[in-house]
Amino acid sequence: MDAKVSKKDLNWSELGFQYQRTDFRFSATWEKGSWNEGGLVSSEFIAVHEGAPALHYAQQCFEGMKAQTAADGRILLFRPNLNSERMNLAGPRLLMPEVPAEMFMSAVEQTVRANYAWIPPYGSGASLYIRPMLIGIGENLGLKPAKQYEFRVFVSPVGPYYQQAGLAVISLAVSDVDRAAPLGTGSFKVGANYAGGLLATRMAQQLGANEALYLDSLERRYIDEAGSANIIIALKDGSFVTPKSDAILPSITRRSIMQLAKDQLGLVTEERPIDLRKEFPNFQEAAACGTAAVLTPVGRIWYDDAWHNINGDGESVGPVMQKLYDLLIGIQKGELEDPYSWLHEVEI
């Protein structure tokens, strides 16, 4: 690519987490057992048959990733191979074809490269959000898998998911709505999980919270996850825990944070069931984490008709979460050493 390509004239530091049309996206289709080569297209619209299973039966899945600009100008992805692996767990769960890892990575790189002008510059606080998606298209009416599929990757420059100054501190409200059952699709990144959670998020916001917090659907005791992120907790006994459940999404960000907590901070880490009411008095710090949320401290939780503060006043960022945030962001932006080879550079 011509090194003289200029960036778009945007106020990068004031971007929110909204869709912004960019110049190109990748599209490939599957039919009769194989994928075509695919390529870049300019239109942001997808023409699908009115009988498409993606529209009627939610036969679709997606991923979320980010590209960051390093201080030296490199364009960096964070553990994209795990996004490919996760999509290839979700797709077959919905009887959709796997997207070959080579196609997945090539499509992501092509789309990022073609939209270089839209990648936020280093130091702006913004990033290029990447959305790979797989949908069932084509003529269909009965409850059965599609005969054709489209794999698409589009990108959008975004700011922080929670638009607050500095490292945001948010609040969560325990939901009366169940997100998923252990043997359902809760552990897969499929759209139906999120559509079913829209009501819970609205109910939480009506209570003054930013997000809903889901408990297990069987006993309604154990923490599952928040509406758009996983949960991590620093306990007063010095341990660092995250919920273990068959109904939550296996977050790449959470997986990375747990390793940083163990290796870099020397914390005793554990993935296990966490009984909210029983263990809350031992909560020292808590946070939501994910590609969009990154690591966002949780200051208070609404349950049993009352607010319960974490970390004293419920408004401050604790030292453990601050250190983990700095480590994670530092690696993702290429500011710190990457001892795990998590970064993937997109050659421009």
Short mmCIF file of the C-alpha atoms (twelve columns), coordinates in Angstrom:
data_MODEL
# 
_entry.id   MODEL 
# 
loop_
_atom_site.group_PDB 
_atom_site.id 
_atom_site.type_symbol 
_atom_site.label_atom_id 
_atom_site.label_alt_id 
_atom_site.label_comp_id 
_atom_site.label_asym_id 
_atom_site.label_seq_id 
_atom_site.Cartn_x 
_atom_site.Cartn_y 
_atom_site.Cartn_z 
_atom_site.pdbx_PDB_model_num 
ATOM 1   C CA . MET A 1   0.000   0.000   0.000  1 
ATOM 2   C CA . ASP A 2   1.142   3.546   -0.717 1 
ATOM 3   C CA . ALA A 3   2.699   4.873   2.478  1 
ATOM 4   C CA . LYS A 4   1.291   8.295   1.624  1 
ATOM 5   C CA . VAL A 5   -2.314  7.202   2.122  1 
ATOM 6   C CA . SER A 6   -3.724  9.744   4.550  1 
ATOM 7   C CA . LYS A 7   -6.029  9.057   7.468  1 
ATOM 8   C CA . LYS A 8   -9.651  10.124  7.436  1 
ATOM 9   C CA . ASP A 9   -10.424 13.506  8.939  1 
ATOM 10  C CA . LEU A 10  -12.142 12.286  12.098 1 
ATOM 11  C CA . ASN A 11  -12.052 13.415  15.695 1 
ATOM 12  C CA . TRP A 12  -10.581 10.094  16.763 1 
ATOM 13  C CA . SER A 13  -10.480 10.835  20.484 1 
ATOM 14  C CA . GLU A 14  -14.229 11.490  20.617 1 
ATOM 15  C CA . LEU A 15  -15.411 8.382   18.767 1 
ATOM 16  C CA . GLY A 16  -18.050 6.304   20.508 1 
ATOM 17  C CA . PHE A 17  -18.804 2.635   19.989 1 
ATOM 18  C CA . GLN A 18  -21.008 3.084   16.923 1 
ATOM 19  C CA . TYR A 19  -20.989 1.813   13.366 1 
ATOM 20  C CA . GLN A 20  -19.039 3.948   10.895 1 
ATOM 21  C CA . ARG A 21  -19.145 2.964   7.255  1 
ATOM 22  C CA . THR A 22  -15.695 2.281   5.828  1 
ATOM 23  C CA . ASP A 23  -14.601 1.736   2.240  1 
ATOM 24  C CA . PHE A 24  -14.327 -2.029  1.862  1 
ATOM 25  C CA . ARG A 25  -15.443 -5.325  3.366  1 
ATOM 26  C CA . PHE A 26  -14.688 -8.969  2.506  1 
ATOM 27  C CA . SER A 27  -17.352 -11.399 1.294  1 
ATOM 28  C CA . ALA A 28  -17.247 -15.096 0.409  1 
ATOM 29  C CA . THR A 29  -20.057 -17.589 -0.157 1 
ATOM 30  C CA . TRP A 30  -20.432 -21.308 0.508  1 
ATOM 31  C CA . GLU A 31  -22.579 -23.554 -1.647 1 
ATOM 32  C CA . LYS A 32  -22.634 -27.256 -2.510 1 
ATOM 33  C CA . GLY A 33  -19.927 -28.103 -0.037 1 
ATOM 34  C CA . SER A 34  -17.260 -25.507 -0.754 1 
ATOM 35  C CA . TRP A 35  -16.320 -21.857 -0.408 1 
ATOM 36  C CA . ASN A 36  -15.609 -19.591 -3.334 1 
ATOM 37  C CA . GLU A 37  -12.488 -17.460 -3.284 1 
ATOM 38  C CA . GLY A 38  -14.272 -14.362 -2.054 1 
ATOM 39  C CA . GLY A 39  -12.916 -10.838 -2.177 1 
ATOM 40  C CA . LEU A 40  -13.358 -7.213  -1.218 1 
ATOM 41  C CA . VAL A 41  -16.614 -5.413  -2.000 1 
ATOM 42  C CA . SER A 42  -17.600 -1.795  -1.498 1 
ATOM 43  C CA . SER A 43  -21.293 -2.046  -0.613 1 
ATOM 44  C CA . GLU A 44  -22.208 -2.326  3.045  1 
ATOM 45  C CA . PHE A 45  -25.525 -3.977  2.203  1 
ATOM 46  C CA . ILE A 46  -26.196 -7.717  2.043  1 
ATOM 47  C CA . ALA A 47  -28.898 -8.978  -0.320 1 
ATOM 48  C CA . VAL A 48  -30.506 -12.076 1.181  1 
ATOM 49  C CA . HIS A 49  -33.551 -14.104 0.229  1 
ATOM 50  C CA . GLU A 50  -36.634 -13.442 2.358  1 
ATOM 51  C CA . GLY A 51  -36.591 -17.097 3.366  1 
ATOM 52  C CA . ALA A 52  -32.995 -17.015 4.640  1 
ATOM 53  C CA . PRO A 53  -32.522 -19.044 7.856  1 
ATOM 54  C CA . ALA A 54  -30.430 -16.212 9.290  1 
ATOM 55  C CA . LEU A 55  -33.579 -14.066 9.296  1 
ATOM 56  C CA . HIS A 56  -36.097 -16.633 10.546 1 
ATOM 57  C CA . TYR A 57  -34.145 -19.087 12.658 1 
ATOM 58  C CA . ALA A 58  -31.083 -17.076 13.786 1 
ATOM 59  C CA . GLN A 59  -28.653 -19.292 11.909 1 
ATOM 60  C CA . GLN A 60  -25.725 -16.933 12.283 1 
ATOM 61  C CA . CYS A 61  -22.650 -16.317 14.400 1 
ATOM 62  C CA . PHE A 62  -20.013 -13.612 14.621 1 
ATOM 63  C CA . GLU A 63  -16.733 -12.533 16.177 1 
ATOM 64  C CA . GLY A 64  -15.302 -9.296  17.560 1 
ATOM 65  C CA . MET A 65  -11.682 -8.193  17.211 1 
ATOM 66  C CA . LYS A 66  -9.639  -4.986  17.157 1 
ATOM 67  C CA . ALA A 67  -6.707  -3.612  15.210 1 
ATOM 68  C CA . GLN A 68  -4.426  -1.163  17.024 1 
ATOM 69  C CA . THR A 69  -1.794  1.217   15.718 1 
ATOM 70  C CA . ALA A 70  1.524   0.915   17.549 1 
ATOM 71  C CA . ALA A 71  3.833   3.866   18.204 1 
ATOM 72  C CA . ASP A 72  6.101   2.735   15.354 1 
ATOM 73  C CA . GLY A 73  3.161   2.555   12.935 1 
ATOM 74  C CA . ARG A 74  2.667   -1.209  12.956 1 
ATOM 75  C CA . ILE A 75  -0.933  -2.451  12.745 1 
ATOM 76  C CA . LEU A 76  -1.507  -5.090  15.416 1 
ATOM 77  C CA . LEU A 77  -4.187  -7.717  15.993 1 
ATOM 78  C CA . PHE A 78  -4.586  -9.489  19.330 1 
ATOM 79  C CA . ARG A 79  -4.734  -13.296 19.241 1 
ATOM 80  C CA . PRO A 80  -6.805  -13.489 16.024 1 
ATOM 81  C CA . ASN A 81  -6.237  -17.243 15.746 1 
ATOM 82  C CA . LEU A 82  -8.481  -17.705 18.775 1 
ATOM 83  C CA . ASN A 83  -11.281 -15.761 17.089 1 
ATOM 84  C CA . SER A 84  -11.018 -18.128 14.145 1 
ATOM 85  C CA . GLU A 85  -11.145 -21.131 16.443 1 
ATOM 86  C CA . ARG A 86  -14.145 -19.759 18.323 1 
ATOM 87  C CA . MET A 87  -16.102 -19.087 15.126 1 
ATOM 88  C CA . ASN A 88  -15.439 -22.659 14.086 1 
ATOM 89  C CA . LEU A 89  -17.009 -23.858 17.326 1 
ATOM 90  C CA . ALA A 90  -20.114 -21.698 16.894 1 
ATOM 91  C CA . GLY A 91  -20.670 -22.397 13.201 1 
ATOM 92  C CA . PRO A 92  -20.928 -26.199 13.427 1 
ATOM 93  C CA . ARG A 93  -23.088 -25.876 16.573 1 
ATOM 94  C CA . LEU A 94  -25.653 -24.218 14.290 1 
ATOM 95  C CA . LEU A 95  -24.950 -26.682 11.437 1 
ATOM 96  C CA . MET A 96  -23.025 -24.070 9.454  1 
ATOM 97  C CA . PRO A 97  -19.775 -24.851 7.597  1 
ATOM 98  C CA . GLU A 98  -16.429 -24.091 9.145  1 
ATOM 99  C CA . VAL A 99  -14.561 -21.078 7.808  1 
ATOM 100 C CA . PRO A 100 -11.013 -22.269 7.028  1 
ATOM 101 C CA . ALA A 101 -8.467  -20.566 9.262  1 
ATOM 102 C CA . GLU A 102 -6.517  -19.435 6.200  1 
ATOM 103 C CA . MET A 103 -9.611  -17.761 4.729  1 
ATOM 104 C CA . PHE A 104 -10.514 -16.187 8.062  1 
ATOM 105 C CA . MET A 105 -7.071  -14.628 8.536  1 
ATOM 106 C CA . SER A 106 -6.748  -13.562 4.907  1 
ATOM 107 C CA . ALA A 107 -10.183 -11.920 4.978  1 
ATOM 108 C CA . VAL A 108 -9.385  -10.028 8.178  1 
ATOM 109 C CA . GLU A 109 -6.020  -8.849  6.866  1 
ATOM 110 C CA . GLN A 110 -7.425  -7.828  3.478  1 
ATOM 111 C CA . THR A 111 -10.219 -5.827  5.092  1 
ATOM 112 C CA . VAL A 112 -7.922  -4.086  7.570  1 
ATOM 113 C CA . ARG A 113 -5.380  -3.303  4.874  1 
ATOM 114 C CA . ALA A 114 -7.993  -1.960  2.455  1 
ATOM 115 C CA . ASN A 115 -9.367  0.346   5.175  1 
ATOM 116 C CA . TYR A 116 -6.001  1.639   6.363  1 
ATOM 117 C CA . ALA A 117 -7.245  5.231   6.243  1 
ATOM 118 C CA . TRP A 118 -9.855  4.351   8.864  1 
ATOM 119 C CA . ILE A 119 -7.461  2.833   11.415 1 
ATOM 120 C CA . PRO A 120 -7.221  5.267   14.361 1 
ATOM 121 C CA . PRO A 121 -3.722  6.639   14.950 1 
ATOM 122 C CA . TYR A 122 -1.585  5.727   17.929 1 
ATOM 123 C CA . GLY A 123 -2.439  7.646   21.082 1 
ATOM 124 C CA . SER A 124 -5.985  8.503   20.015 1 
ATOM 125 C CA . GLY A 125 -7.669  6.103   22.427 1 
ATOM 126 C CA . ALA A 126 -9.579  4.580   19.515 1 
ATOM 127 C CA . SER A 127 -9.174  1.343   17.562 1 
ATOM 128 C CA . LEU A 128 -10.472 -0.378  14.461 1 
ATOM 129 C CA . TYR A 129 -13.200 -2.828  15.451 1 
ATOM 130 C CA . ILE A 130 -13.364 -5.927  13.216 1 
ATOM 131 C CA . ARG A 131 -16.565 -7.933  12.832 1 
ATOM 132 C CA . PRO A 132 -16.286 -11.330 11.069 1 
ATOM 133 C CA . MET A 133 -19.743 -12.879 10.590 1 
ATOM 134 C CA . LEU A 134 -21.248 -16.058 9.150  1 
ATOM 135 C CA . ILE A 135 -24.916 -16.196 8.095  1 
ATOM 136 C CA . GLY A 136 -27.292 -18.687 6.488  1 
ATOM 137 C CA . ILE A 137 -28.623 -17.208 3.231  1 
ATOM 138 C CA . GLY A 138 -30.644 -18.474 0.287  1 
ATOM 139 C CA . GLU A 139 -34.145 -19.778 -0.244 1 
ATOM 140 C CA . ASN A 140 -35.611 -21.705 2.670  1 
ATOM 141 C CA . LEU A 141 -38.843 -22.035 4.653  1 
ATOM 142 C CA . GLY A 142 -38.794 -25.133 6.831  1 
ATOM 143 C CA . LEU A 143 -36.747 -25.393 10.004 1 
ATOM 144 C CA . LYS A 144 -33.568 -26.742 8.485  1 
ATOM 145 C CA . PRO A 145 -30.045 -25.520 7.723  1 
ATOM 146 C CA . ALA A 146 -29.441 -23.112 4.863  1 
ATOM 147 C CA . LYS A 147 -28.106 -24.326 1.532  1 
ATOM 148 C CA . GLN A 148 -25.872 -21.285 1.103  1 
ATOM 149 C CA . TYR A 149 -23.804 -19.221 3.540  1 
ATOM 150 C CA . GLU A 150 -21.995 -15.905 3.462  1 
ATOM 151 C CA . PHE A 151 -18.833 -15.152 5.408  1 
ATOM 152 C CA . ARG A 152 -18.265 -11.426 5.699  1 
ATOM 153 C CA . VAL A 153 -15.784 -9.180  7.489  1 
ATOM 154 C CA . PHE A 154 -16.411 -5.475  8.009  1 
ATOM 155 C CA . VAL A 155 -14.617 -2.895  10.141 1 
ATOM 156 C CA . SER A 156 -15.445 0.340   11.922 1 
ATOM 157 C CA . PRO A 157 -13.309 2.810   13.888 1 
ATOM 158 C CA . VAL A 158 -14.558 2.964   17.472 1 
ATOM 159 C CA . GLY A 159 -13.875 4.594   20.790 1 
ATOM 160 C CA . PRO A 160 -14.393 3.059   24.256 1 
ATOM 161 C CA . TYR A 161 -17.488 0.907   24.783 1 
ATOM 162 C CA . TYR A 162 -18.275 2.865   27.937 1 
ATOM 163 C CA . GLN A 163 -17.823 6.509   27.007 1 
ATOM 164 C CA . GLN A 164 -16.426 7.937   30.228 1 
ATOM 165 C CA . ALA A 165 -13.276 9.858   31.061 1 
ATOM 166 C CA . GLY A 166 -10.327 7.627   31.928 1 
ATOM 167 C CA . LEU A 167 -10.833 4.019   32.976 1 
ATOM 168 C CA . ALA A 168 -14.611 3.767   33.392 1 
ATOM 169 C CA . VAL A 169 -16.221 2.307   36.506 1 
ATOM 170 C CA . ILE A 170 -19.604 0.774   35.745 1 
ATOM 171 C CA . SER A 171 -22.464 -0.789  37.685 1 
ATOM 172 C CA . LEU A 172 -24.318 -4.047  37.074 1 
ATOM 173 C CA . ALA A 173 -27.810 -5.180  38.034 1 
ATOM 174 C CA . VAL A 174 -28.679 -8.842  38.536 1 
ATOM 175 C CA . SER A 175 -31.211 -9.779  35.895 1 
ATOM 176 C CA . ASP A 176 -34.512 -11.561 36.407 1 
ATOM 177 C CA . VAL A 177 -34.101 -12.842 32.844 1 
ATOM 178 C CA . ASP A 178 -32.035 -15.937 32.074 1 
ATOM 179 C CA . ARG A 179 -29.427 -15.565 29.351 1 
ATOM 180 C CA . ALA A 180 -28.760 -19.218 28.567 1 
ATOM 181 C CA . ALA A 181 -29.005 -22.774 29.847 1 
ATOM 182 C CA . PRO A 182 -25.884 -24.939 30.353 1 
ATOM 183 C CA . LEU A 183 -26.673 -27.224 27.401 1 
ATOM 184 C CA . GLY A 184 -27.870 -24.402 25.155 1 
ATOM 185 C CA . THR A 185 -25.881 -21.988 23.008 1 
ATOM 186 C CA . GLY A 186 -24.624 -19.688 25.779 1 
ATOM 187 C CA . SER A 187 -21.015 -20.729 25.267 1 
ATOM 188 C CA . PHE A 188 -21.120 -19.865 21.552 1 
ATOM 189 C CA . LYS A 189 -20.949 -16.387 20.039 1 
ATOM 190 C CA . VAL A 190 -24.297 -16.475 18.240 1 
ATOM 191 C CA . GLY A 191 -26.687 -13.594 17.694 1 
ATOM 192 C CA . ALA A 192 -29.690 -15.190 19.397 1 
ATOM 193 C CA . ASN A 193 -27.921 -14.986 22.761 1 
ATOM 194 C CA . TYR A 194 -27.668 -11.232 22.444 1 
ATOM 195 C CA . ALA A 195 -31.157 -10.616 21.115 1 
ATOM 196 C CA . GLY A 196 -32.531 -12.513 24.103 1 
ATOM 197 C CA . GLY A 197 -30.563 -10.251 26.423 1 
ATOM 198 C CA . LEU A 198 -31.813 -6.896  25.124 1 
ATOM 199 C CA . LEU A 199 -34.695 -6.872  27.606 1 
ATOM 200 C CA . ALA A 200 -32.378 -7.660  30.513 1 
ATOM 201 C CA . THR A 201 -30.090 -4.782  29.548 1 
ATOM 202 C CA . ARG A 202 -33.007 -2.360  29.364 1 
ATOM 203 C CA . MET A 203 -34.291 -3.507  32.752 1 
ATOM 204 C CA . ALA A 204 -30.835 -3.037  34.255 1 
ATOM 205 C CA . GLN A 205 -30.533 0.452   32.812 1 
ATOM 206 C CA . GLN A 206 -33.925 1.361   34.281 1 
ATOM 207 C CA . LEU A 207 -32.438 0.535   37.679 1 
ATOM 208 C CA . GLY A 208 -29.538 2.867   36.978 1 
ATOM 209 C CA . ALA A 209 -27.012 0.208   35.959 1 
ATOM 210 C CA . ASN A 210 -24.921 0.079   32.815 1 
ATOM 211 C CA . GLU A 211 -25.439 -3.616  32.147 1 
ATOM 212 C CA . ALA A 212 -27.287 -6.706  33.277 1 
ATOM 213 C CA . LEU A 213 -25.527 -9.363  35.326 1 
ATOM 214 C CA . TYR A 214 -26.739 -12.932 34.746 1 
ATOM 215 C CA . LEU A 215 -26.831 -15.673 37.342 1 
ATOM 216 C CA . ASP A 216 -27.037 -19.374 36.519 1 
ATOM 217 C CA . SER A 217 -30.420 -20.413 35.198 1 
ATOM 218 C CA . LEU A 218 -30.748 -23.466 37.470 1 
ATOM 219 C CA . GLU A 219 -30.229 -22.118 40.992 1 
ATOM 220 C CA . ARG A 220 -29.840 -18.382 40.312 1 
ATOM 221 C CA . ARG A 221 -26.919 -18.292 42.723 1 
ATOM 222 C CA . TYR A 222 -23.771 -18.416 40.661 1 
ATOM 223 C CA . ILE A 223 -22.428 -15.616 38.453 1 
ATOM 224 C CA . ASP A 224 -22.444 -16.332 34.729 1 
ATOM 225 C CA . GLU A 225 -21.547 -13.124 32.858 1 
ATOM 226 C CA . ALA A 226 -22.656 -9.584  32.113 1 
ATOM 227 C CA . GLY A 227 -24.726 -8.538  29.117 1 
ATOM 228 C CA . SER A 228 -21.763 -7.935  26.845 1 
ATOM 229 C CA . ALA A 229 -18.735 -9.138  28.807 1 
ATOM 230 C CA . ASN A 230 -17.253 -11.781 31.082 1 
ATOM 231 C CA . ILE A 231 -16.580 -11.196 34.785 1 
ATOM 232 C CA . ILE A 232 -13.296 -11.275 36.733 1 
ATOM 233 C CA . ILE A 233 -12.964 -10.756 40.493 1 
ATOM 234 C CA . ALA A 234 -10.076 -9.993  42.859 1 
ATOM 235 C CA . LEU A 235 -10.904 -11.400 46.294 1 
ATOM 236 C CA . LYS A 236 -9.789  -10.032 49.656 1 
ATOM 237 C CA . ASP A 237 -7.850  -13.232 50.334 1 
ATOM 238 C CA . GLY A 238 -5.510  -12.341 47.449 1 
ATOM 239 C CA . SER A 239 -6.895  -14.790 44.898 1 
ATOM 240 C CA . PHE A 240 -8.204  -13.879 41.451 1 
ATOM 241 C CA . VAL A 241 -11.244 -15.753 40.173 1 
ATOM 242 C CA . THR A 242 -13.601 -15.932 37.219 1 
ATOM 243 C CA . PRO A 243 -16.883 -17.844 36.876 1 
ATOM 244 C CA . LYS A 244 -16.855 -21.403 35.610 1 
ATOM 245 C CA . SER A 245 -19.991 -22.253 33.676 1 
ATOM 246 C CA . ASP A 246 -21.022 -24.141 30.549 1 
ATOM 247 C CA . ALA A 247 -23.398 -21.294 29.681 1 
ATOM 248 C CA . ILE A 248 -20.974 -18.399 29.212 1 
ATOM 249 C CA . LEU A 249 -18.848 -17.270 26.302 1 
ATOM 250 C CA . PRO A 250 -15.175 -18.314 26.469 1 
ATOM 251 C CA . SER A 251 -13.729 -14.816 26.226 1 
ATOM 252 C CA . ILE A 252 -10.308 -14.384 24.638 1 
ATOM 253 C CA . THR A 253 -9.779  -11.234 26.676 1 
ATOM 254 C CA . ARG A 254 -10.663 -13.014 29.919 1 
ATOM 255 C CA . ARG A 255 -8.338  -15.883 29.072 1 
ATOM 256 C CA . SER A 256 -5.523  -13.405 28.500 1 
ATOM 257 C CA . ILE A 257 -6.209  -11.445 31.691 1 
ATOM 258 C CA . MET A 258 -6.211  -14.597 33.791 1 
ATOM 259 C CA . GLN A 259 -2.772  -15.472 32.434 1 
ATOM 260 C CA . LEU A 260 -1.466  -11.963 33.094 1 
ATOM 261 C CA . ALA A 261 -2.828  -12.061 36.645 1 
ATOM 262 C CA . LYS A 262 -1.007  -15.320 37.302 1 
ATOM 263 C CA . ASP A 263 2.252   -14.689 35.477 1 
ATOM 264 C CA . GLN A 264 2.766   -10.940 35.837 1 
ATOM 265 C CA . LEU A 265 1.073   -10.169 39.171 1 
ATOM 266 C CA . GLY A 266 1.730   -13.488 40.870 1 
ATOM 267 C CA . LEU A 267 -1.907  -13.954 41.856 1 
ATOM 268 C CA . VAL A 268 -3.489  -17.313 42.593 1 
ATOM 269 C CA . THR A 269 -6.031  -17.672 39.779 1 
ATOM 270 C CA . GLU A 270 -8.978  -20.008 39.542 1 
ATOM 271 C CA . GLU A 271 -11.959 -20.582 37.270 1 
ATOM 272 C CA . ARG A 272 -14.775 -21.846 39.481 1 
ATOM 273 C CA . PRO A 273 -18.447 -21.301 40.381 1 
ATOM 274 C CA . ILE A 274 -18.878 -18.012 42.279 1 
ATOM 275 C CA . ASP A 275 -21.881 -17.717 44.593 1 
ATOM 276 C CA . LEU A 276 -22.760 -14.015 44.405 1 
ATOM 277 C CA . ARG A 277 -24.587 -13.559 47.716 1 
ATOM 278 C CA . LYS A 278 -22.331 -15.837 49.733 1 
ATOM 279 C CA . GLU A 279 -19.040 -14.515 48.392 1 
ATOM 280 C CA . PHE A 280 -19.790 -10.843 47.797 1 
ATOM 281 C CA . PRO A 281 -18.389 -9.754  51.209 1 
ATOM 282 C CA . ASN A 282 -15.023 -11.116 50.050 1 
ATOM 283 C CA . PHE A 283 -15.037 -9.121  46.778 1 
ATOM 284 C CA . GLN A 284 -12.164 -6.618  46.750 1 
ATOM 285 C CA . GLU A 285 -12.381 -5.625  43.080 1 
ATOM 286 C CA . ALA A 286 -14.416 -6.759  40.092 1 
ATOM 287 C CA . ALA A 287 -14.465 -6.008  36.377 1 
ATOM 288 C CA . ALA A 288 -16.186 -6.802  33.112 1 
ATOM 289 C CA . CYS A 289 -13.902 -7.834  30.265 1 
ATOM 290 C CA . GLY A 290 -14.147 -8.518  26.552 1 
ATOM 291 C CA . THR A 291 -13.026 -7.207  23.169 1 
ATOM 292 C CA . ALA A 292 -15.347 -4.198  23.327 1 
ATOM 293 C CA . ALA A 293 -15.243 -3.604  27.095 1 
ATOM 294 C CA . VAL A 294 -11.474 -4.393  27.304 1 
ATOM 295 C CA . LEU A 295 -11.238 -4.367  31.122 1 
ATOM 296 C CA . THR A 296 -13.865 -2.194  32.803 1 
ATOM 297 C CA . PRO A 297 -14.011 -2.081  36.623 1 
ATOM 298 C CA . VAL A 298 -17.366 -2.772  38.290 1 
ATOM 299 C CA . GLY A 299 -18.067 -0.482  41.226 1 
ATOM 300 C CA . ARG A 300 -21.405 -1.753  42.446 1 
ATOM 301 C CA . ILE A 301 -23.949 -4.512  41.866 1 
ATOM 302 C CA . TRP A 302 -27.722 -4.391  42.345 1 
ATOM 303 C CA . TYR A 303 -29.233 -7.512  43.867 1 
ATOM 304 C CA . ASP A 304 -31.862 -8.270  46.520 1 
ATOM 305 C CA . ASP A 305 -33.397 -4.828  45.914 1 
ATOM 306 C CA . ALA A 306 -30.308 -2.885  46.961 1 
ATOM 307 C CA . TRP A 307 -26.988 -1.581  45.664 1 
ATOM 308 C CA . HIS A 308 -23.836 -3.228  46.997 1 
ATOM 309 C CA . ASN A 309 -20.537 -1.371  46.600 1 
ATOM 310 C CA . ILE A 310 -17.226 -2.929  45.656 1 
ATOM 311 C CA . ASN A 311 -13.819 -1.487  46.550 1 
ATOM 312 C CA . GLY A 312 -15.098 0.887   49.203 1 
ATOM 313 C CA . ASP A 313 -17.019 3.735   47.613 1 
ATOM 314 C CA . GLY A 314 -17.991 1.808   44.494 1 
ATOM 315 C CA . GLU A 315 -16.495 4.527   42.287 1 
ATOM 316 C CA . SER A 316 -12.745 3.983   42.450 1 
ATOM 317 C CA . VAL A 317 -10.502 1.856   40.247 1 
ATOM 318 C CA . GLY A 318 -8.651  -0.682  42.360 1 
ATOM 319 C CA . PRO A 319 -4.912  -1.381  42.000 1 
ATOM 320 C CA . VAL A 320 -5.278  -4.932  40.688 1 
ATOM 321 C CA . MET A 321 -7.616  -3.995  37.835 1 
ATOM 322 C CA . GLN A 322 -5.562  -0.911  37.009 1 
ATOM 323 C CA . LYS A 323 -2.396  -3.003  36.719 1 
ATOM 324 C CA . LEU A 324 -4.101  -5.639  34.605 1 
ATOM 325 C CA . TYR A 325 -5.642  -3.012  32.343 1 
ATOM 326 C CA . ASP A 326 -2.246  -1.364  31.854 1 
ATOM 327 C CA . LEU A 327 -0.610  -4.704  31.086 1 
ATOM 328 C CA . LEU A 328 -3.296  -5.785  28.629 1 
ATOM 329 C CA . ILE A 329 -3.483  -2.462  26.792 1 
ATOM 330 C CA . GLY A 330 0.294   -2.133  26.807 1 
ATOM 331 C CA . ILE A 331 0.700   -5.469  25.040 1 
ATOM 332 C CA . GLN A 332 -2.177  -4.869  22.615 1 
ATOM 333 C CA . LYS A 333 -0.710  -1.515  21.544 1 
ATOM 334 C CA . GLY A 334 2.830   -2.817  21.273 1 
ATOM 335 C CA . GLU A 335 4.024   -0.648  24.159 1 
ATOM 336 C CA . LEU A 336 5.068   -3.582  26.337 1 
ATOM 337 C CA . GLU A 337 6.933   -6.774  25.573 1 
ATOM 338 C CA . ASP A 338 4.739   -9.572  24.242 1 
ATOM 339 C CA . PRO A 339 6.175   -12.667 25.964 1 
ATOM 340 C CA . TYR A 340 3.306   -14.871 24.789 1 
ATOM 341 C CA . SER A 341 3.454   -14.033 21.047 1 
ATOM 342 C CA . TRP A 342 -0.155  -12.817 21.225 1 
ATOM 343 C CA . LEU A 343 0.280   -10.069 18.631 1 
ATOM 344 C CA . HIS A 344 -0.210  -10.523 14.901 1 
ATOM 345 C CA . GLU A 345 1.033   -7.779  12.608 1 
ATOM 346 C CA . VAL A 346 -0.898  -6.881  9.484  1 
ATOM 347 C CA . GLU A 347 1.597   -5.980  6.789  1 
ATOM 348 C CA . ILE A 348 0.520   -2.721  5.190  1 
# 
